[in-house]
């Protein structure tokens, strides 16, 4: 009789099946969970950094906009004051011109005949009075006569060249003399009418 067991016979022992190793699967799940947790933490940190950056950018933009708005408001107020001042100056000048025009129309209307010497003298005096009145009004507006100084450099923005001549002892492109005076407001750089000058060759 053979002592070897044969599966299927009564009393025979069936060899146990090998155990499955679950360590590998558990380790993979653990790593996956750890990665998800790290990803969530990293996402939270990134989100917080983004919110801080956004808040900082918002504050900087708000500060810049507030500065821009304040500067714009100041510029608007300055422009408004300047415009109001120029408008007032223009209105005053216009009223002065209208008054002068009325006076000149009256003087022209009563122009005497040339043979009436005394009347002509009175008429000339009236014209002279009107001329002094105009000069005084111009002076009141801080408008001064302006002429090129001999020897200063010729500047087309400040001088009107009407001729040239050679002047002994002076180099070229200098103001030799003024032919007709101009007008400037307060400063020579703000020229209303350029003086006519002769420029050296």
Secondary structure, DSSP 8 states (H G I E B T S, - for coil): ---S--TTSTT-----------HHHHHHHHHHHHHHHHHHHHHHHHHHHHHHHHHHHHHHHHHHHHHHHHHHHHHHHHHHHHHHHHHHHHHHHHHHHHHHHHHHHHHHHT---TT-HHHHHHHHHHHHHHHHHHHHHHHHTTEEEE---TTSB--TTTEEEEEEE--TT--SSBEEEEEE-EEEESSTTSEEE-EEEEEE-
